Each structure stands twice: as C-alpha cells, then as structure tokens.
Amino acid sequence: MALQEIDVRSTTAADPEAVWQLLGDSSTWPQWTAIETYEPEQPGGSDGIGEIRRFRTGRYLVREEIVERDPNRRLTYSLLSGLALRDYRAEIDLTPAATGTEIRWHTTFRPKVPGSGWIYRRELDKRTRAFVDGLARAAAQG
C-alpha cells in the first residue's frame, strides 16, 4: 500500500531548549495536546531511546516507542499498536530560527486496510497541526 505522508511546520518564539523541555518529556504531552493520559510502559535507556509510552485519547490507546533522541534537535517515535497502520514513524525536528524555533513534525505510515489511507491522513494531519500549535504555544508561554 502507498506510503502516506504528513508534514506540518510552525515557528515559536521559544528557543529550542524550551521546546525540547516539553517535547522530550512524554509526561508533558497531555498538557499541550488533546491527549488525555500518558502512562510509561517501559523506560528508555540513559539516552531515552527505547522508551515505550501509552497515550489515551477518547477510546484510542496508542503505544509508541522512542527510536531516536537528539536533545534540542530531534525526537523520533514509531507506533507499536492502537491504530490500523503499519510502518508509522514520526520525526519532530527543532531548528533554530531568527525568531525562535522552527518545529517540523513529519509523519509517514501505511494503512493496514486498503483504501483507508486518506481517512487516516486527513485525521492525523488535523491532530498533528493541533500538536504543533500546542507545542509552539506552550513553549512560548514557558
């Protein structure tokens, strides 16, 4: 099935370190997203890689694994379960900008059910935009 892609960008007045304080700490995600609860399932190593986390939003419980962490620059996670998707990977890049930090949230995935890719792409694009806006706003507010 065709690879689906979402690419959302925004700029915040906060510096990359302030953005990273929120992005790099999974427990803060319910504060700046529509996610209702966060539960750690498995801690990551000393570098944070390997952390498995559970997020609940409404009736959805997703499990994700942190696969890359470059403090103040990049966080990458993959979906383990919770949505009818395969090969789900999200890369969130933080780049210093003249007015703060550019946030880029880039996600790719394949639907498990033929013909459902556009539905997931539409919904996940909307949610990703809300995540990026929430992160930018929360980081700027300190």
Secondary structure per residue as TSV (DSSP state, phi and psi in degrees):
chain	resnum	aa	ss	phi	psi
A	1	M	-	360.0	152.4
A	2	A	-	-66.8	140.5
A	3	L	-	-70.5	129.1
A	4	Q	E	-98.6	151.1
A	5	E	E	-140.3	141.0
A	6	I	E	-129.8	134.5
A	7	D	E	-139.5	108.3
A	8	V	E	-120.9	136.2
A	9	R	E	-132.8	149.4
A	10	S	E	-157.9	163.0
A	11	T	E	-121.6	138.3
A	12	T	E	-119.2	153.6
A	13	A	S	-72.5	-15.8
A	14	A	S	-72.1	152.8
A	15	D	-	-80.5	164.5
A	16	P	H	-56.2	-34.3
A	17	E	H	-64.3	-40.7
A	18	A	H	-67.7	-38.8
A	19	V	H	-65.7	-43.6
A	20	W	H	-62.3	-35.4
A	21	Q	H	-55.1	-35.1
A	22	L	H	-86.0	-50.2
A	23	L	H	-62.4	-42.4
A	24	G	T	-77.9	-7.5
A	25	D	-	-114.0	99.6
A	26	S	G	-55.2	-29.5
A	27	S	G	-67.1	-18.2
A	28	T	G	-85.8	-14.0
A	29	W	H	-56.3	-39.8
A	30	P	H	-64.0	-16.9
A	31	Q	H	-76.1	-29.6
A	32	W	H	-123.5	8.3
A	33	T	S	-129.9	179.6
A	34	A	S	-82.3	-0.1
A	35	I	-	-61.5	133.4
A	36	E	-	-87.3	-41.7
A	37	T	E	-140.4	150.9
A	38	Y	E	-123.3	134.6
A	39	E	E	-134.1	124.9
A	40	P	E	-73.4	134.8
A	41	E	E	-103.9	-41.8
A	42	Q	E	-146.1	127.3
A	43	P	-	-69.8	154.1
A	44	G	-	-81.5	175.8
A	45	G	-	-71.5	-171.7
A	46	S	T	-60.3	-23.6
A	47	D	T	-93.5	-0.5
A	48	G	S	87.2	-11.9
A	49	I	T	-72.7	138.8
A	50	G	T	97.8	-6.3
A	51	E	-	-58.8	130.6
A	52	I	E	-112.1	127.8
A	53	R	E	-127.9	152.1
A	54	R	E	-118.4	130.7
A	55	F	E	-121.3	134.3
A	56	R	E	-115.0	133.0
A	57	T	E	-137.4	112.6
A	58	G	T	59.5	-128.3
A	59	R	T	-88.5	0.3
A	60	Y	E	-96.5	130.3
A	61	L	E	-120.4	113.3
A	62	V	E	-109.7	146.6
A	63	R	E	-115.3	130.7
A	64	E	E	-131.6	153.8
A	65	E	E	-123.6	131.8
A	66	I	E	-75.4	122.5
A	67	V	E	-112.7	-12.5
A	68	E	E	-154.1	135.1
A	69	R	E	-139.6	120.7
A	70	D	E	-127.2	93.5
A	71	P	T	-46.3	135.1
A	72	N	T	69.5	3.5
A	73	R	T	-130.7	-48.3
A	74	R	E	-153.5	140.4
A	75	L	E	-129.9	130.1
A	76	T	E	-128.0	134.6
A	77	Y	E	-137.5	157.7
A	78	S	E	-122.6	150.5
A	79	L	E	-83.3	128.9
A	80	L	E	-96.2	-38.5
A	81	S	E	-166.2	165.7
A	82	G	S	118.0	-21.5
A	83	L	S	-132.5	152.7
A	84	A	S	-80.2	62.1
A	85	L	E	-132.9	154.2
A	86	R	E	-122.9	158.3
A	87	D	E	54.2	33.4
A	88	Y	E	-77.5	127.1
A	89	R	E	-145.3	130.8
A	90	A	E	-121.3	129.5
A	91	E	E	-116.5	123.1
A	92	I	E	-113.5	115.5
A	93	D	E	-108.1	138.3
A	94	L	E	-114.7	123.4
A	95	T	E	-126.0	126.0
A	96	P	E	-56.3	137.9
A	97	A	E	-129.0	165.2
A	98	A	T	-57.4	-32.2
A	99	T	T	-108.9	14.9
A	100	G	E	144.0	-111.8
A	101	T	E	-139.9	133.0
A	102	E	E	-88.6	131.5
A	103	I	E	-107.8	127.0
A	104	R	E	-124.0	120.8
A	105	W	E	-112.9	107.3
A	106	H	E	-115.6	121.9
A	107	T	E	-125.3	139.9
A	108	T	E	-130.4	149.6
A	109	F	E	-165.8	166.1
A	110	R	E	-125.2	135.4
A	111	P	E	-73.6	145.8
A	112	K	S	-78.5	-31.5
A	113	V	S	-99.7	120.5
A	114	P	T	-54.4	136.1
A	115	G	T	85.4	-3.8
A	116	S	-	-96.1	-2.2
A	117	G	H	-57.9	-42.1
A	118	W	H	-66.3	-33.8
A	119	I	H	-67.0	-48.2
A	120	Y	H	-63.0	-42.6
A	121	R	H	-60.2	-44.3
A	122	R	H	-63.1	-48.8
A	123	E	H	-68.6	-43.7
A	124	L	H	-68.8	-31.8
A	125	D	H	-62.8	-44.8
A	126	K	H	-61.7	-46.6
A	127	R	H	-66.3	-40.0
A	128	T	H	-64.2	-41.9
A	129	R	H	-59.5	-41.8
A	130	A	H	-66.0	-38.4
A	131	F	H	-62.6	-48.2
A	132	V	H	-62.9	-44.9
A	133	D	H	-62.3	-42.7
A	134	G	H	-64.5	-41.5
A	135	L	H	-64.2	-46.9
A	136	A	H	-60.3	-45.4
A	137	R	H	-66.4	-48.2
A	138	A	H	-62.8	-40.1
A	139	A	H	-66.8	-40.2
A	140	A	H	-67.2	-31.5
A	141	Q	H	-79.9	-15.6
A	142	G	-	74.2	360.0
